[in-house]
Amino acid sequence: MSAAPDPVKDGPDAEESGVPAVFTYFGQFIDHDLTFDPVSSLQRQNDPEALVDFRTPRFDLDSVYGRGPDDQPYLYDGSGRRFLLGDRLTGKALSVDLSARDLVRSGGNPARAVIGDPRNDENVIVSQLQGLVLRLHNAIADDNPGLSFAEVQRETRFHYQWVVLNDFLPTLISKDVIAAVLPHIAAGTSIADDRPVLGFYHSRDDAFMPLEFSVAAYRFGHSMVRPGYRLNDDIAPIPIFPPVGAPSFAGLGGFDRFPSTWAIDWARFADLEERPVGKELQPGQTPGTDEIERTQLAYRIDTALVDPLAHLPASVAGDPPPSLAQRNLLRGWRLRLPSGQAVARAMGVVPKPDGEIKIGKFTGDPADIVGDVVTVGGTEFAGNCPLWAYVLAETVEEDRSYRAQGAGGTNTVTSRVLGPVGGRIVAETMAGLLEDDSSSFLNVDPRWTPSLAVNGVFGLRELVAAAIKKPV
């Protein structure tokens, strides 16, 4: 795998997709909702059959609700219907969020977040996304005073599940795969009439988490991470990890209280409004208003990770190695995952030739490609590409558009999205988990539609807007 040295900067660049950056961290939030495995696979070669998923493999927001107000009343206010929120957060923003709040934190040092899943405090962005979902629940509770806690919880869960199926997956997976797995999206029909088509995900007794999903395909989001982000107008772009020797909050790391002026202007992460696109800046060039105020975009899904992910801090990596790419590859090897080519053949897909499994940034510039999997990794990878790397290499080009100033109020970017192997694993697993969950909207009320929809649309953008109570 390639680690791409990228400065933290404003303005667009060739590595960007047309997908707003909030999708990167919503993907992390989903992962924490679905999975929790405290047993390290980096110290020994684990037996895959012995792995236990300590998180319910359902889209039920148990990372948010914990064990509920009866077992964990300290997460909730006195009514038992609403979540407690933390201290007020501030920061100059065009899209003013007067209700921005941190998570409730302990009085210790470090000040840990008091939440259903502590992993949702592992960086500043996902912690504030966790806070958004708490506020979404509270907003539904406030707007529907006649609903019980259980009814508000169900409404919140259903909105979240709707976003996963109808926005998250279609944004990040090729149209051909989505049409095959989720035919209601291509047909514009109800999922009640066109149920998911699952050719490979088949649970026996209970929902399960395929290793091909959790250890390989769903780790595609690592390649979408930017080297840093601008949170609001008052703060220059901040690296995802602090430089060596710098204080911990010279970066966006978590598990502690961060400065109260670090409220996220969510229009920088989701296309809540038409913001300027900006221009690519040359080294040393000062950003203008357009570059500072733009919506930040996720990086393309490819076989390059930004340089900070090759040097994870000890507080994040724990055990060696510090390279996220190496950790992913080691985990797949120690859990004896089949190669990408083997999985492709099993799925009836013609495997990509070694020469087409490129390592580098998929910007279209040949100089950004280091080589193919064999020339970079060695002859042992001939016809034997690790599944995670294969999923990243087989991405396909499709246009993705987001709300922005310019042509018709949108900006379109040719992006890389998951292809026939990776996309199928991710789409079928997520759809299968919802099918296997007797409490999901697919099974309780498949004709349910979001009450918070705007002009008939409810996606991640509308979820964010509903949580901060901003019209879109």
C-alpha positions in Angstrom: 0.0 0.0 0.0 1.0 3.6 -0.6 1.2 6.4 2.0 0.8 9.7 0.3 2.5 12.7 1.9 -0.1 15.4 1.8 0.0 18.8 3.5 -3.0 19.9 5.6 -4.5 22.7 3.5 -7.6 24.5 2.2 -8.8 24.2 -1.3 -9.6 21.3 -3.6 -7.0 18.9 -5.0 -6.7 16.0 -7.4 -7.2 13.4 -4.7 -10.7 14.6 -3.9 -13.9 12.8 -4.8 -17.4 14.4 -5.2 -18.4 13.0 -1.8 -18.7 15.3 1.2 -16.3 14.5 4.0 -19.1 13.6 6.5 -19.5 10.3 4.7 -16.0 9.2 5.9 -17.0 9.7 9.5 -20.5 8.4 9.2 -18.9 5.2 7.9 -16.8 5.0 11.0 -19.9 5.7 13.1 -21.7 2.8 11.3 -18.8 0.5 12.0 -18.9 1.2 15.7 -22.7 0.6 15.7 -22.2 -2.8 14.1 -19.0 -4.3 15.5 -17.0 -4.5 18.7 -14.2 -7.0 19.0 -11.8 -6.4 21.9 -9.6 -9.4 21.0 -6.5 -8.2 19.1 -5.6 -10.1 16.0 -2.2 -8.4 15.7 -0.5 -10.4 18.5 -1.4 -13.9 17.4 -3.1 -15.7 14.6 -6.6 -15.9 15.8 -9.1 -18.7 15.0 -11.8 -16.9 12.9 -14.4 -19.3 14.4 -13.5 -18.2 17.9 -13.9 -14.5 17.3 -16.8 -13.0 19.2 -18.6 -9.8 18.0 -19.4 -8.0 21.3 -21.6 -5.5 19.4 -25.0 -6.6 18.2 -24.7 -6.9 14.4 -27.7 -4.7 13.8 -28.3 -1.1 12.8 -29.9 -0.4 16.1 -27.7 2.5 17.4 -26.7 0.6 20.5 -23.5 2.6 20.3 -25.7 5.6 21.1 -28.4 4.1 23.3 -26.1 1.9 25.3 -28.3 -0.4 27.5 -31.1 2.2 27.7 -32.3 4.6 30.4 -33.1 1.8 32.9 -29.6 0.3 32.9 -27.6 3.4 32.1 -29.7 6.4 33.4 -26.6 8.6 33.5 -26.8 8.9 29.7 -30.3 10.5 29.9 -32.0 13.5 31.5 -34.6 13.2 34.3 -37.5 12.6 31.9 -35.8 9.4 30.6 -36.8 10.5 27.0 -33.9 12.7 26.1 -30.1 12.4 26.1 -27.9 14.6 28.3 -25.6 16.8 26.3 -22.2 18.3 27.3 -20.8 21.7 27.4 -21.5 24.4 24.8 -19.2 24.6 21.8 -18.5 27.7 19.9 -16.8 28.8 16.7 -17.5 31.3 13.9 -19.4 29.7 11.1 -21.5 30.7 8.1 -24.0 27.9 8.9 -24.6 28.9 12.5 -25.3 26.1 14.9 -26.3 27.8 18.2 -26.9 24.5 19.9 -23.5 22.9 19.3 -22.6 20.8 22.3 -19.8 18.5 23.4 -20.5 15.0 24.8 -21.0 14.7 28.5 -17.5 14.0 29.9 -16.1 12.6 33.1 -14.3 14.9 35.6 -11.1 13.0 35.2 -7.9 13.6 33.3 -8.3 12.7 30.5 -12.0 13.7 30.4 -13.5 10.6 28.8 -16.9 10.9 27.1 -19.8 9.3 28.9 -21.5 7.5 26.0 -22.8 4.2 24.9 -19.6 3.2 23.0 -16.4 4.9 24.0 -14.9 4.4 20.5 -17.2 7.3 19.3 -14.9 9.6 21.2 -11.7 8.5 19.3 -11.5 11.7 17.3 -13.0 15.2 17.4 -15.1 14.6 14.3 -16.8 11.3 15.1 -17.4 12.6 18.7 -19.3 15.5 17.3 -21.2 13.2 14.9 -22.2 11.1 17.9 -23.4 14.3 19.5 -25.5 15.0 16.3 -27.3 11.7 16.7 -28.0 12.4 20.3 -29.5 15.7 19.2 -31.5 14.0 16.4 -33.1 11.8 19.0 -33.8 14.8 21.3 -35.3 16.8 18.4 -37.7 13.9 17.5 -38.6 13.7 21.2 -39.2 17.5 21.5 -41.3 17.5 18.3 -43.4 14.5 19.4 -44.2 15.0 23.1 -46.8 12.2 23.0 -44.3 9.5 22.0 -42.7 7.3 24.6 -38.9 6.8 24.8 -39.2 3.5 22.9 -41.2 5.2 20.1 -38.7 8.0 19.8 -35.9 5.5 19.7 -37.6 3.5 17.0 -38.2 6.6 14.9 -34.6 7.7 15.2 -33.4 4.2 14.3 -35.6 4.0 11.3 -34.3 7.4 10.0 -30.8 6.1 10.4 -31.4 2.8 8.7 -33.1 4.7 5.8 -29.9 6.8 5.3 -27.7 3.7 5.3 -29.8 2.0 2.6 -30.8 5.0 0.5 -27.9 7.4 0.6 -24.7 6.0 2.2 -24.6 2.8 0.0 -25.6 4.4 -3.3 -23.1 7.2 -2.8 -20.1 4.9 -2.3 -21.0 1.9 -4.4 -21.2 1.6 -8.2 -24.7 2.0 -9.8 -24.5 -1.5 -11.3 -24.0 -3.2 -7.9 -26.7 -1.1 -6.2 -29.2 -1.9 -9.0 -28.4 -5.6 -8.5 -28.6 -5.6 -4.7 -31.1 -2.8 -4.0 -33.4 -2.8 -7.1 -35.9 -0.4 -5.4 -33.3 2.4 -5.8 -32.8 1.9 -9.6 -36.6 1.4 -10.1 -37.7 4.3 -7.9 -40.1 2.0 -6.0 -40.7 1.0 -2.4 -38.4 -1.5 -0.8 -41.6 -3.3 0.2 -42.2 -4.2 -3.5 -38.5 -4.7 -4.5 -36.7 -6.3 -1.6 -32.9 -6.6 -1.5 -31.5 -9.4 -3.7 -28.8 -11.3 -1.8 -26.7 -13.6 -3.9 -23.9 -14.3 -1.3 -25.0 -13.2 2.2 -27.0 -16.0 3.6 -27.3 -16.2 7.4 -28.2 -19.6 8.9 -29.8 -18.9 12.3 -28.7 -15.4 13.3 -27.3 -12.3 11.6 -23.5 -12.5 11.3 -20.6 -10.3 10.3 -18.6 -11.9 7.4 -14.8 -11.5 7.9 -14.6 -10.5 4.2 -16.7 -7.4 5.2 -15.3 -6.5 8.6 -11.6 -7.2 8.0 -11.3 -6.2 4.4 -14.1 -4.6 2.3 -15.5 -2.2 4.9 -12.1 -0.8 5.6 -12.3 1.1 2.3 -13.1 4.2 4.3 -9.4 4.5 5.4 -8.5 5.7 2.0 -11.2 8.5 2.2 -9.5 10.2 5.1 -8.0 13.7 4.5 -4.8 14.6 6.2 -6.7 17.3 8.1 -9.8 19.4 8.3 -11.0 22.9 8.9 -13.7 22.9 11.6 -14.9 26.5 11.4 -13.9 30.0 10.3 -11.9 30.7 13.4 -9.5 27.7 13.1 -7.0 26.9 10.5 -7.0 23.3 9.1 -6.0 20.9 11.8 -4.1 17.6 11.1 -5.8 14.4 12.0 -2.8 13.6 14.3 -0.5 16.1 16.0 3.0 16.5 14.8 5.7 14.6 16.8 6.3 16.5 20.0 3.2 18.7 19.7 0.4 18.8 22.3 -2.3 16.2 21.8 -4.8 18.8 20.7 -2.6 20.1 17.9 -4.4 17.3 16.1 -8.0 15.9 15.9 -7.3 13.0 18.2 -9.9 12.2 20.9 -10.6 10.6 24.2 -10.4 13.9 26.0 -12.0 17.3 26.2 -11.0 19.5 23.3 -11.1 23.3 23.0 -14.6 24.7 23.3 -14.1 26.8 20.2 -13.8 23.7 18.1 -17.5 23.5 17.2 -17.9 21.9 13.7 -19.5 24.0 11.1 -21.4 21.1 9.5 -21.7 22.8 6.2 -17.9 22.2 5.8 -18.6 18.5 6.0 -22.0 18.1 4.5 -23.5 20.0 1.5 -26.1 21.7 3.6 -26.0 24.8 1.3 -24.4 26.0 -1.9 -20.8 26.9 -0.9 -18.0 28.0 -3.2 -15.9 25.3 -4.8 -12.6 27.2 -4.5 -9.4 26.6 -6.5 -6.4 24.3 -6.0 -3.7 26.2 -4.2 0.0 26.1 -4.9 2.5 25.5 -2.0 2.8 28.7 0.0 -0.3 30.3 -1.6 -2.6 32.0 0.8 -6.2 30.6 0.7 -9.0 33.1 -0.1 -12.5 33.2 1.2 -13.7 30.6 -1.4 -11.1 28.1 -0.2 -11.8 28.7 3.5 -15.6 28.5 3.2 -15.9 25.5 0.9 -17.4 22.1 1.7 -14.6 19.7 2.3 -14.7 16.5 0.3 -13.6 13.0 1.1 -10.5 11.6 -0.8 -11.0 9.1 -3.5 -11.3 5.4 -2.7 -8.0 4.1 -4.0 -4.8 2.2 -2.8 -3.2 5.3 -1.2 -3.6 6.4 2.4 -2.5 9.8 3.5 0.8 10.0 5.2 -0.4 10.4 8.9 -2.1 7.0 8.7 1.4 5.5 8.1 2.6 6.9 11.4 -0.3 6.3 13.9 0.4 7.7 17.4 1.0 5.2 20.1 -2.2 6.3 21.8 -4.1 5.1 18.6 -2.0 2.2 17.4 -1.2 0.6 20.7 0.6 -2.5 19.5 3.0 -2.2 16.5 3.1 -1.7 13.6 2.1 2.0 13.5 1.1 1.9 9.8 -2.7 1.5 9.3 -2.1 -0.2 5.9 0.3 -2.7 7.5 -2.2 -3.4 10.3 -5.0 -4.0 7.9 -2.9 -6.4 5.8 -1.6 -8.2 8.8 -5.1 -8.6 10.2 -6.3 -10.1 6.9 -3.4 -12.5 6.7 -3.7 -13.7 10.3 -7.4 -14.3 9.9 -6.6 -16.3 6.7 -8.8 -14.3 4.4 -8.9 -15.5 0.8 -7.2 -13.4 -1.8 -9.2 -10.8 -3.8 -8.9 -12.9 -6.9 -10.2 -16.0 -5.1 -13.2 -14.0 -3.8 -13.9 -12.6 -7.3 -13.9 -16.1 -8.8 -16.2 -17.4 -6.1 -18.6 -14.5 -6.9 -18.5 -15.2 -10.6 -16.5 -12.1 -11.4 -13.5 -12.2 -13.7 -10.5 -11.2 -11.5 -8.4 -8.2 -12.3 -5.0 -9.1 -13.8 -2.0 -8.3 -11.6 -1.0 -5.5 -13.9 -4.3 -3.7 -13.4 -4.1 -3.8 -9.6 -2.4 -0.5 -9.2 -0.9 0.9 -6.0 -1.0 4.7 -5.6 -3.4 7.7 -5.9 -6.1 7.2 -8.6 -6.0 10.9 -9.8 -5.5 10.1 -13.4 -1.8 11.2 -13.3 0.5 8.3 -14.1 3.1 9.9 -11.8 0.8 9.2 -8.9 0.9 5.4 -9.4 3.8 3.6 -7.7 3.4 0.4 -9.6 1.2 -2.7 -9.7 0.7 -5.1 -6.8 3.5 -7.5 -7.9 6.1 -4.8 -8.7 5.4 -3.1 -5.4 4.7 -6.0 -3.1 6.7 -8.9 -4.6 6.1 -12.1 -6.5 4.3 -13.7 -3.6 1.4 -11.4 -4.5 1.1 -12.6 -8.1 -2.5 -13.8 -8.5 -2.8 -13.4 -4.7 -3.7 -9.8 -3.9 -4.9 -9.3 -0.3 -8.6 -8.8 -0.3 -8.5 -5.3 1.3 -6.0 -4.0 -1.3 -8.0 -5.7 -4.1 -11.3 -4.0 -3.1 -9.5 -0.6 -3.2 -7.9 -1.4 -6.5 -11.0 -2.5 -8.3 -12.9 0.7 -7.7 -14.7 2.2 -10.8 -15.1 5.7 -12.0 -18.6 7.4 -11.6 -19.6 11.0 -11.3 -20.7 12.2 -7.9 -22.3 15.6 -7.4 -22.8 17.7 -4.3 -24.5 21.0 -3.6 -22.2 23.9 -4.5 -22.1 27.3 -6.1 -21.8 27.1 -9.8 -23.5 25.2 -12.6 -27.1 24.5 -11.5 -26.1 24.7 -7.8 -24.0 21.6 -7.9 -20.5 20.5 -8.6 -19.7 17.2 -10.2 -16.5 15.3 -9.7 -15.5 12.0 -11.4 -15.0 9.8 -8.3 -13.9 6.3 -7.4 -16.6 4.0 -5.9 -16.7 0.4 -4.8 -16.8 -2.1 -7.7 -18.2 -5.6 -8.2 -16.4 -7.4 -5.4 -16.0 -4.8 -2.7 -19.3 -3.1 -3.4 -21.2 -6.4 -3.4 -19.7 -7.5 -0.1 -20.6 -4.2 1.6 -24.0 -3.8 0.0 -25.2 -7.4 0.6 -23.8 -7.4 4.2 -25.6 -4.2 5.2 -28.8 -5.1 3.4 -28.6 -8.7 4.9 -28.2 -7.4 8.4 -31.3 -5.2 8.0 -33.2 -8.2 6.5 -32.2 -10.4 9.5 -33.2 -7.8 12.1 -36.8 -8.3 13.1 -36.9 -4.8 14.5 -35.7 -3.0 11.4 -38.0 -0.9 9.3 -37.7 -3.5 6.5 -39.5 -6.0 8.7 -41.6 -3.8 11.0 -43.0 -1.4 8.3 -41.3 -1.7 4.9 -43.5 1.1 3.5 -42.3 3.5 6.2 -41.0 6.8 5.0 -39.0 9.4 6.9 -41.1 12.1 8.7 -38.0 14.4 8.5 -37.7 14.1 4.7 -37.3 17.4 2.8 -39.2 17.4 -0.5 -39.4 13.7 -0.3 -35.7 13.3 0.2 -33.9 12.1 3.4 -30.2 11.4 3.3 -27.2 12.1 5.4 -27.4 15.8 4.5 -31.0 16.0 5.8 -30.1 14.0 8.9 -27.4 16.5 9.8 -29.7 19.4 9.1 -32.5 17.9 11.2 -30.2 17.4 14.2 -29.0 21.0 14.1 -32.4 22.3 13.1 -31.2 24.0 9.9 -33.5 24.2 6.8 -32.0 22.7 3.7 
